[in-house]
Amino acid sequence: MPGQFQYSPDLALATVKRWADKGIRAVLLFGVVDDKDESGSLAWATDAPVQILAGMIKQNLPAMLVIADTCLCEYTSHGHCGPLSPGTQPGCLDVDNDAALTLLARTAVSQARAGADIVAPSAMMDGQVGAIREKLDAEGFERTSILSYAVKFASSMYGPFRDAAQSPPQFGDRKTYQMDYRSPRQAVLEASADLAEGADMLMVKPAATYLDVIADIRKKFDLPLVAYHVSGEYSQIKAAARAGWLDEKAAALEITTAIKRAGADIIITYFAEQLVDWLNV
């Protein structure tokens, strides 16, 4: 992705310090690792990149809000969001939803213990919010908030991020556990389930191509609503601007405003630093 980089924890900390100096108050952390296995065990390791960086940020920038992406796909050798088990068809494998819940909860506790203020389960496993809330509370992290990727569509817009994070599925796809973009009514059911399980915030992902869904969730729920302007949406603007087809600043400001106008309280965007620079001129 243009303008986006993988960082070691020390370089990432320097970057977060620069953002803090500009007034950015929250970061969302993803981990990239070389040693992957079937279960994604580095997701909950104390020396994993997210845990290391979360601790460094809270030690050096205690006012910075640290959000940790809580998933397994970046850590599993197969690139899926949970461990695999034999499927219903001979020779096929399925993601084991219930086994994933245990590992996601373990990951969330590890991230909270390292310093994360908010854990953000993105695996779209049924029951993940409830499993994480129960485990966090049992381990003494009652004040750690859960930002649920409640409404996450199986979108073509994730490609640049998956390449950057080295997390594309090695076979198949994630359509069996992410939402069908042709079925927006499912969004309310998914958000309702996560609310009942203890989510503190709800997310719609992607953002710019799902403004109608953001608006619908905003009308039906009072929780803080987060919208994720994803890598493909970001990269489209970058590519078009590079080709001279549109003005990057004008397009980014317009689309970010549209996401806000649709009802998002918080916007996760790769344009964050540029937006701060543009808006502070």
Buried (B, 14 or more C-beta within 10 A) or exposed (E): BEEBEEBEBEEBBEBBBEBBEEEBEBBBBBBBBEEBEEBBBBBBBEEBBBBBBBBBBBEEBEEBBBBBBBBBBBBBEBBBBBBBEEEEEEEEBBBBBEBBBBBBBBBBBBBBBBBBBBBBBBBBBBBBBBBBBBBBEEBEBEEBBBBBBBBBBBBEBBBBBBEBBBBBBEEBEBEEBBBEBEEBEBBBEBBBBBBEBBBBBBBBBBBBBBBEBBBBBBEEBEBBBBBBBBBBBBBBBBEBBEEEEBEBBEBBBEBBEBBBEBBBEBBBBBBBBBBEEBEEE
